[in-house]
Amino acid sequence: MNLSKPITRKDFLQTSGLAFAAVVFGTSFTKAFDLSDKPYFNLKPIGRQFSLEGYYIWCSSPIWGDDGKVHLFYSRWKKEKGMGGWLNGSEICRAEADLPFAEFQHKQVILSPRGEGFWDATTCHNPLIKKVDGQYLLFFMGNSNGKTNTKRIGLATSKSLDGEWARPDQPLLLPGKEGAWDDHCTTNPAFVKGNDGKYWLFYKSWNTHEYETQKGPVRGNRKYGLAKADLPMGPYTKVSENPVIDFSTLPNNAQLEDAFIWKQHGKYHMIARDMGFYNHEYGLHLTTKDGIKWTKPEIAYLEMKHYITEPTPPKNLNRFGRLERPMMLMSKHGKKPQFLFGATQGGKFDTSTTFVFEII
């Protein structure tokens, strides 16, 4: 800030905000605040590369196959269910394209709700595809009652992307005990091999009492926890009774969700959807060396209208203009992010689609 100029009301509010944040974050967030809108990623829009008539599409997790194609593991549900259908009728499918610049084509259904008596009876959602030691790992979320309080993370496995998937009889990770910050659910899995030789599973959750008693447009405060295992299949043990990412002391019920994590240049990066740290349209970027202490979030990407111009959709698509469920397609050698995939409302069928950016 240039102190030779008169201090405006905006300057005063920004300075006050910095002082408040310094007290709130303490040593947990190590980077200085940057008030510029220049995002971490320089993105070139490719477009809505996957849409399906009659369906909402969400959760687009890409991976390079041994065939040189891009395989996209995504969630979908029928249009007549509306936007909320992800909670009680989503299934996980696979699509293919020769390159991210091409339109994806649906190939097969991978996981569907199994019906009464199963932990994933009513929905299968949040796919995250990874490959470890020649085996494909498909992390996902299922629930048993069509509501948020039975959301649980599971793990299906396969030797090939288009083959049979071994489906888990039990969830991979359970919520905390009643009253804990994570007693409501486990969802939104993010996975990476840690520098300690263990496998790190990050998960989103929140507290049931807060969720049931808070008022406002967003109830509860979403935080991220970390669990570790010696093998990708588990068992996973939570590293602490406390979350590793927690914005709950900030104003306006700030939080984040939809985390995706990768390793680059000796540290771990997270990209996530902002839920009130800056606004509800940006993406956030954080880094860590140990998975526990994270830097202050910076802007990863801006709202969709910064990159593209589209006709205004029907009023029921009230999330239009934001990119959610951000996920990276890494370079083929796996060392850096090359494309950003995400879900966004709109498209030719007035639902939601996969949108792809090239990182330049």
N, C-alpha and C positions, 0 to 999 in steps of 0.2 A: 504494500500500500504506500502511495506517495504522500508523505506527511506535509509536503509543501502546499498541497491543494486543500481546500476546505473539506472537512469531514462531512459526508452526506449521511442521511439516515440509513442508506443501504450499507455504507462502510461501517457504521456503528453496529448494525445488526450482524454483519459478517464477523466483525471483530469479537463481539459478544459471543457469537456461536463458537468461534475458535476456542475462547477461554473455557466455555462450558464443556466442549468436547475434550479438551485437555484434562479436565478434572475427571470426566466420566470414564475415558478410556485408559488413563494412566499409562502404564508400560505395556498393556496388552496390545495396543496398536502403535507401531513404532514410526510410521511415516508422518511427515507434516501434512497438514491439510492443504489441498490444492483446489482453489475455488474456480479454476477454469473448467470449461465444458469440453476440453479436448479429450476424447476417450483414449483408453489404452490401445484398443485395436483400431487399425485403419481398415475399414470394410468396404468392399465393392459388391453391391447387390447383384446376385445372379437371378433370383426370382423365386416364385412359388413353384418349386420343382416337383411337388407331389400333392395331388388332391384326388379325392374319390367322390363321385356323385352319391349322395345319400348318406355320407358319413362325415363326422368330425374326425380330424387327424390331430394327434398330439404326440409329445414325447418321441422325437425323432433321433435315434441313436445310430450313428453311422460307423462302419468299419470296412477296411479294405479286405476283400477276400483273396484267397489264393488264386482265383481266376482273374484277378486284376480289376474286378468290378467293385463298385461300392454297394454294400448290402446295408439296408436301412431297416432297423428294428423299431417299429412304431406302434402306438396305440390308436385304436379307433372305436367309435361307437355310432349307433344309428342316429341320423339327423333328427328323427321324430322325438328322441329323448331330450333334445335341447343341450345346451352347454353343460349342464350338470350331469349328463349321462355317463361321464367318466367314472363316477362314484358307484354306479350300480348297473353297469352293462358294458364296460370296456373289455376289449380283447387285444392281444399283442400279435402283430403280424410282421412279415418280412417283405421288403420290396427291393428291387435292384435297378441300377443304372450303370452304364459303362463308365461314366464320369459324373462328378457333381454338377457339371454344366448341362447334363442331359435330364430329361424327365424320367422320374422313377416309375416303375411298373410293379404293381402288387403281385406277389408270388405265392404266399401261403400264410395260413393262420398258424401261429406258433402255440399260444396259450389262450384258452377261453375259460370263463368262469365254470367251475366244476359242479356247482349246485349244492344243495343242502348237505350239511355234514362235513364240508371241507373248509379249511381256513381261507381259501381263495374262492369261495362259493359264488360271490356276486360280482366281482370285478378282477381284472388283471391289467395292470397299468404300470407306468414309470419304468419301461424297459431301459436297461443299460447293458450294452454288449461289450465284452472284453475277451481277450485271448491270453491264456497263461499256460505255458508248457504244453502247447499243442492242443489244448482243450478250450472250447468256447464256453464262457460264463455269461449267463443271462440273468442279471439281477432284476428284480421287479417287485411291485407291490400288489398284494391281494387283500381283499376283505371278505367278511363272511355275512354281513348284515346290510350291505348297501350304505353304510355310514362310515364316518371318519374314525370312530373309536375302535374299529377292528382292523384298521390298516396295519399290515405287517410286511416286512421285507422278506422275500424268498429268493432262492437261487436255483435256476434250471441249468443243466449242462448238456453239451453235445460235442461229438468229435468233428462235426461239420456244420456249416451254416445252414445248409438245406436239409439236414438229416433229422433223425429222431431226437427229441429232447427228453432227458430224464427229469421228471417233475418231482419237486420235493413234497414229502408227506407232511412236513412241519415247516413253519417259518424259520428263517435264518437268524432273525434278531427280534426279541420281544421288548415291549415297553418296560419302563421302570415301575417300581412299586407305587402304590397309591400315594399321592402327594408329591411325588418326584416331578422334576421339570419335564420329564419325558414319559409321564404315565399314560398319555393319551393314545400313542401309536408309534410305529416306526415306518418311515416312508422316505421317498426321494433318495435312494441310495447313490452314493459316490464312492468309487473304489480305486485304490492305487497300491502298488507295492512300496512299502516304506523303506527308508534308509537304515532301519534297524533289522531288516531281514523279515519283518512281519508284514502281513497284509492288512491294510487299513480300510475300514468300512465306515464312511461318514453317513449319518442319517439325520433326517429332520424329525422333530417332534415338538410337542408343547404340553402344557399342563391342563388337565381336564377341568379343574375348578375355575381357572381363569377363562377358559373357553366357554364355560356355561354361564358365567356371571358377568363377564365384560360386556359393555355396550359399544356400539359403533359399527362402521362398515366392515371392519376386520376384527374378529374376536380371537383372543389368545395371542401369544407371541411365539412365533416360530424360531427355534434355535437349532443348532447343529451339535450333535454328539459324535464321539469317535469310539469305535470298538476295533480290537485287533485280534488276529489269529495267526497261527503258525502255517496254516494251509488255507487256500482260497475257500474251501468248503466249510471252514470253521473247525471247532466251535470258536465263536467270537466273544471276547471279554471286553466290556466297556472300560476305558482307561480311567474314568473318573465318574463320580456321582454328579458332576457339574458339566454343563455344555462347554464346548471349545469355542463356539461363536455365539455371542449373546449381545443383542442390541437393546435389551429390555429397559435399560436405565436411560435411554434417549427419549426425547419427546415424540409424540404422535405415534406411539406404539410401533416404532421402527423395527424392522426385521428383514429377513431374506429367505429365499427358498430356491429350489431347482439347481442345486450346486453340481458342478462338474469339475473334476480335479485331474491334473496331469503334472508330470515332473519335467522340468526344463531348467538347464543351467544350474543344477545342483540344489534347486529348491522346488517347492510344490506350489502350484498355482490353482486358484479357484476362480471360476466364473459362475455367477449366480444372478437370479432376478432380484432387483431391488424391490423392497416393500416398505418404503418410507424413509430410508436413510437419506437419499436425495429426493426421490419421488417414487412413483409406482410404474414408471415406463423405462427406466434405464436398466442396464446390466451393471453388475459390480465385479471388480477384480481385486483379489486379495492374494497374499503369498505367505508361506510359512516354511520353516526349516524342520520343524518337529511335529507338525500336525496339531499342535496345541496352542501356541502363541501365533496369532495372525496379525498381519499389518492392517492398518486402517483401510477400509474399502475406498478404491478410486473408481471412477467411471470406466466401465469396460466398453460399453456401446450406448448409443443414444436411442431415443424413441424412433419408431419406424418411419414417421413422416420426415425425419432428417435424411433418409436414404431413398425413399420412394414416394410417389404420389398416386393414390388410388381413390376410386369413388367411395363415398361414405356408405357403409353397409347398413342393413336393417338395425333398428334400435336395440334388438335383443342381443346383438353382438357388442356388449358394452365394454369389452376388453380390447376392442379394435385399436390398433396403433402401438401395441407393445409386443415385444418378442419374449416369449416365455420358453421354459425348458431348454436353455442354451446348452448345446453340446458340440464338441470339437471333433472334426475328422483330422487326425494327425497326418503328417507326411508319412510316406510309405516306410521310411526308416524309423518312424515313431518319435522323432526328436523335437518336433515343433508343430504347433497348430497350423493347419493349412486352410481349413474351411470351418465356418461357423454355421451350424444347423439350429433351427429353432421352430417353435410353433407360434402361429399368429392367426388371429381371426380374420375372416374375409375370404376372398377368392371367388371364383366363378360360380360356386355352388352355395355361397352365403353360409359357410360353416367355418372351418379352420383348416389350415394347410401347413405343410412343411415349407419353410423359407430358408434359402441357402445364401450365404455370403462367402465371398473369397476374401481371405486375409492377405492384405498387400503391404 
